[in-house]
């Protein structure tokens, strides 16, 4: 039973970490897009 609990906790931790990574990457891409858009308007 303990191994199942540990496996579930480890899986949840990995999923939460991956979500934060994807969210951060999306924000970086958005900022880069805004800079490119600003340069194109000049």
JOVENFEN-V72339 format. One record per residue. N is the residue number from 1. PHI is phi in radians with two decimals (NA if undefined). Layout:
# JOVENFEN-V72339
n->(N & N)
phi->(PHI & PHI)
This chain:
# JOVENFEN-V72339
n->(1 & 2 & 3 & 4 & 5 & 6 & 7 & 8 & 9 & 10 & 11 & 12 & 13 & 14 & 15 & 16 & 17 & 18 & 19 & 20 & 21 & 22 & 23 & 24 & 25 & 26 & 27 & 28 & 29 & 30 & 31 & 32 & 33 & 34 & 35 & 36 & 37 & 38 & 39 & 40 & 41 & 42)
phi->(NA & -1.10 & -1.15 & -1.16 & -1.09 & -1.10 & -1.14 & -1.15 & -1.10 & -1.13 & -1.12 & -1.10 & -1.09 & -1.13 & -1.15 & -1.14 & -1.14 & -1.14 & -1.10 & -1.15 & -1.14 & -1.13 & -1.10 & -1.11 & -1.12 & -1.09 & -1.16 & -1.09 & -1.14 & -1.12 & -1.12 & -1.11 & -1.10 & -1.14 & -1.17 & -1.14 & -1.11 & -1.13 & -1.21 & -1.25 & -1.31 & -1.27)
